[in-house]
Structure formats: C-alpha cells, structure tokens
C-alpha cells in the first residue's frame, strides 16, 4: 500500500505536538506545490501508520 496525499477537511480538535526542526523542514519541502497543509499531512501520515500497524498485528 502506498501513501498518497489527499486534500481533506474534517471536524478537528487542537493538539499541541513538538516536531524536530529537521523533520518539519523535510515535511514542508515534500508539501511544496501540493494542495495539502502541514496538519493534513500529519493526519494522513498517522492514519497510514495506524492502518499498517493494524495490518502487521494481524499477520
């Protein structure tokens, strides 16, 4: 399964999270020219990780 960025808006709640600066830079560089916000990327990446974590658990 590949990770694909999608434009998406859902009901949200604020959470504070700290990222290492180099990781922020990598994410922001990856998002240049795409219709995805930093938060949108983080949400999608977390969903992808959780979906794959569940798949690995079942195996």
N, C-alpha and C positions, 0 to 999 in steps of 0.2 A: 504494500500500500504506500503510495507516495503522498507527500504533504503538499497540498495545493492551497494557496491563499485565496480567500473569498471575501468579497465585500459583504458585511452583515451588520445589522443593528438589532439589538435585543434589549429587554429590560435589564438594567445593571445595578450593581451596588459598588460603592467605592471601597477599595482595599489599598493599603499602603504596602509597597514592596520595594526593597532595595536591590538594584542590579549592579554588578561590577561595571565600571565605565567602559572597559573594552567590549563587553557583551552588548551594551547599549549601542556603541559605535557600529558593531557588526550588524545588529538588527536594523538600525537606521539606514545603513548602507544597502542592506538587502531590500528595504522597502522603497528606495528611491524609484520614482516613476511608476509606482503601483498605487492602486486605489485602496490602500489598507493602512489603518492607523497603527501606531505602536501597540495600543491596547488590543486592537483587533488581532494583531499578530500573536500577542501573548496568549490571548484566549484560545485562538486556533491551535497554537503550539501545545498548550496544556491539554486541550481536548484530544489532540492527536496522541500525545504521550499517554494519557489515561486509557484511550481506546487500545493502544498497543500493549500497555501494561496488562489490561484485562485479557487480551488475546494470549499473551505469554503465560499468564497464570493458568489458563485452561489447558495448555499443552502439557 
